[in-house]
Amino acid sequence: MDCATTSESEAVRLRALDRYRLLDTPREQDFDEIAEAAAELCETPIAVVNLVGEGRQFFKAEVGLGVRETPLETSFCRQAILQEEFLYVPDAARDPRFENNPLVTGEPGLRFYAGALLKTAEGQPIGTVCVLDTQPRELSERQRRGLARLARQTMAQMELRRSLREQAEQRRLHERILDSATDYAIVAADPQGRVTRWNAGAERILGWTEAEMLGRPVATLFTPEDRAEGRPPAEMNLALGTGSAPDERWHLRKDGSRFWAAGEMMPLTSEDGEHLGFLKILRDRTEHRASEAALQESELRYRSLVEVSPQVVWFGDADGTITYCNAYWYDYTGLPPGETGEASWMGAIHPGHRERVRDAWLAAAKGERVYEVEFPLRRADGQYRWFLSRARPVRDAAGVLTSWIGTTLDIHERKVAEERFEALTELAPAIIWFGNPDGSLSYLNNRWYAYTGQTPEQALPLGWGEVIHPDDLPGLMRAWENARTREAVYDTEARLRRVDGTYRWFLIRAEPLRDASGAAIGWLGSNSDIHDRKEAEAALRRAQEQARLAVEAANTGIFDYDLVTGDLGWDGRTRALFGLPPDAAVSYEIFLAGLHPEDRGWVDDAVRAALDPTGSGTYDITYRTVGLEDGVERWVAAKGQSFVRDGRTVRFIGTVRDVTESRQAEEALRETEERYRLAARATNDAVWDWDLATNHLLWNEALLTAHGHATDAVEPTGDWWISHIHPDDRARIDAGIHAVIDGTGAAWADEYRFLRADGSYAHILDRGYVIRDEIGRAIRMIGAMLDITERKRAEEHQRLLTGELQHRVKNTLALVQAIASQTFRNAPDQEQAREAFAARLISLGRAHDILTQSSWTAAPIADVIEGALAVHRGSAANRIRMSGPNVHLSAKAALTLALALHELATNAAKYGALANESGVVDLRWHVVHEGEAPRFCLTWAEQGGPPILAKPTRKGFGSRLIERSFAAEVGGEVKLTYAPTGLVCRLEAPLASMQEHQNDKAA
């Protein structure tokens, strides 16, 4: 079985047990006697009336146990309630269901059990009447039937107690209800109509106490008239015949007063239909009756007013169904009187508005809120007129909606007027609005919403203030408050925010609207866009101010020549330009007299040309004046315009300005520019002038003469200049010059490589000066490119020589140290050591002299050999024979070869061919062009000296110096052959290593 189903069944069983309310109750004799009878019947020591609860079993009665409750988990009854009627266990030790039960295997050692189920009328097992023994036992059929009868008797006792308890509870409930119903008089009577029960409500309403009324006839409550008519027995007979006798009439109180009561009399019968008496219920409705009468009278008066009302009055029920319309409705629409159906009133509404009106009414009825809508309504003659329909929900004291009351008012004239007004406002080029005395607005035409982007819900009644410029809002509100307080015209200017967020100026004006008494009831206003006018006015003011400032700043004078009257007017500045005091009289003749003699004629012609009515009338010249009183010569720029009327020039107005300083400056500038051109031609510097606003760059002729770029091939932009800077320098120069331009500095200088027209690069020192405007913005830059290529080469050569000198000094010191170390270590005595050391230094010094003459770049091999052997060839020049091609040796190779030859010559002078008077040395060199690279070969061969009888047993310092230095410095090979005829030394090395300069410089 499903666990959920089992749990639900157990819950039902426990609820059935709980209805008897016997769990945990004291012992009762009736149940104890049943337990004793069961024990005697079955001859067992233990008998129990057992109720199986949740997790336990409760013994309502027991014999032989001595306890009232045990856990359910080990009980026999847990199995018993699973049976249909009876559980019989002759020997529990042999029954698989109980053989391991602790109550069987342990104390008290139960062996026998028999139990008859206690079942409710619905069949729910709630317990047992059972017997138990510690010995196995058999039950006879008589005993089984007797035990079942005892179980039925137990259930009868339980049902009896439950029924009695429920009846007592029901009785108490009835009494409480009767006593609590103080608004109702509840009276019970016997079949003869005598009072048997009288509740507290009857005592309160009628005045008699229960003790006073018990046994008295119910007719006491009726009026003498009703009693005389036999109303009380008639009411009882009606109640017996129909089951109810309602009445609503006057009744009597104890004090003799009468009250209007609504009530009902009902018969009281037993379950088998026996007539037990009557129950009469009354409620005092005197006040209610009076209220209803007053209400009926009021409704009558109201209905009379409604019927004669000059508008439609209608009612609806709580569901929104129209239940009544007054006579005006039927007179207007021509509909049959009394017709209130939806189809009838919807049919009278204009077809174009029906759906909207119906939706509005249904929404209001559903939401229980106020209904208001305007629509055209068809008159009986077929014409439509506008009506305003309003309705409100009617609620009772508890707030529950009970009905609807509404009116429908003819607003046709007002609607037509509004439509005309709206048409006018929409045609008006301005924003039209209506303001209320409290400062709110009730109307804005569509131009407001189109301009501001607001909706009517946002703008009305007070949201319009949100679009006023924050700076203008306080003043506008003060003006609006003042106009409303004084009931006067409202006039102000303010900026209104347009839908795109911009503000425009508006002229805001409103006139008060007054009622018949003259009191202001509102303001009709308009907002006119005056932004362009305000802008023009502001521009005019700025222009006038600028003109005034310009005239003052430029020291400009004004002249006005009226040709009709012949009057010539000059201001003080114009008089000053002609050397006259402020109050001096002027005329055209004085004007001519004040002109420079050289300019007088042509200026007079220019004035006459400007005055010619057929000409352009313009006048723009520059001339000289000579002060009529101070004699000062001045330059004057004059501009004027003549005005012609009817073919005749009537007026000539213009300005004059002292341009003496500018003329002098122009002259000085021309001289400066001429000097600049001459200087630019005289120098080889490329001078440039860069307009930073237009990126236009001008060069002088040096760009062609110094760098080969023709003027017509040069793009006059800063981009062209930047593009001709070496790629490795371009970013640095671009960033550096723009840092100065974009910053606040004025001077810039840097070095870079510039591409010449022939494709080579020139080293440039470029300097520039930034010219800025009054706000510090760079507008122009002027500079000059100095070609420093030769200087750069000289600096590079100087750097290389310095490096070479440092290297050579270090090498020379190292070489001297090595020579000294070897010389002094192997010399037999100090004197010989000094001589050998001095000779070697001399040879080294001669090699240095040769290299110095060639700037340590390369030395002819003949010069190197001659310098190395000069000491030994002094008196025997013909004994050292030399031959070979002219080979230039690098500095490193020259020093190495000089030291080697010095050592060979020194050894030959001591021990070899130069040690006697007849020996000779053949020194030959050549270049071998074999293999991948040419090689340099030099042979030192001695003849005629003392014969060599055996190869030396050890090498001297000279031999080691030759081998080590030649191999280490130039990567060469040294081969010494000790032939009997004399020593042969062969030196061989790659020609490249003998002539490589770069390696020398890098060393």
Secondary structure, 3 states (H helix, E strand, C coil): CCHHHHHHHHHHHHHHHHCCCCCCCCCCHHHHHHHHHHHHHHCCCEEEEEEECCCEEEEEEEECCCCCEEECCCCCHHHHCCCCCEEEECCHHHCCCCCCCHHHHCCCCCCEEEEEEEECCCCCEEEEEEEEECCCCCCCHHHHHHHHHHHHHHHHHHHHHHHHHHHHHHHHHHHHHHHHCCCEEEEEECCCCEEEEECHHHHHHHCCCHHHHCCCEHHHHECHHHHHCCHHHHHHHHHHHHCCEEEEEEEECCCCCEEEEEEEEEEEECCCCCEEEEEEEEEECHHHHHHHHHHHHHHHHHHHHHHCCCCEEEEEECCCCEEEECHHHHHHHCCCCCCCCHHHHHHCECCCCHHHHHHHHHHHHHHCCCEEEEEEEECCCCCEEEEEEEEEEEECCCCCEEEEEEEEEECHHHHHHHHHHHHHHHHCCCEEEEECCCCCEEEECHHHHHHHCCCHHHHCCCHHHHHECCCCHHHHHHHHHHHHHHCCCEEEEEEEECCCCCEEEEEEEEEEEECCCCCEEEEEEEEEECHHHHHHHHHHHHHHHHHHHHHHHCCEEEEEEECCCCEEEECHHHHHHCCCCCCCCCCHHHHHHCECHHHHHHHHHHHHHHHCCCCCCEEEEEEEEECCCCCCEEEEEEEEEEEEECCEEEEEEEEEEECHHHHHHHHHHHHHHHHHHHHHHHCCCEEEEEECCCCEEEECCHHHHHHCCCHHHCCCEHHHHHHCECHHHHHHHHHHHHHHHHCCCCEEEEEEEEECCCCCEEEEEEEEEEEECCCCCEEEEEEEEEECHHHHHHHHHHHHHHHHHHHHHHHHHHHHHHHHHHHHHHCCCHHHHHHHHHHHHHHHHHHHHHHHHCCCCCEEHHHHHHHHHCCCCCCCHHHEEEECCCCEECHHHHHHHHHHHHHHHHHHHHHCCCCCCCCEEEEEEEEECCCCCCEEEEEEEEECCCCCCCCCCCCCHHHHHHHHHHHHHHCCEEEEEEECCEEEEEEEEEHHHHHCCHHHHHC
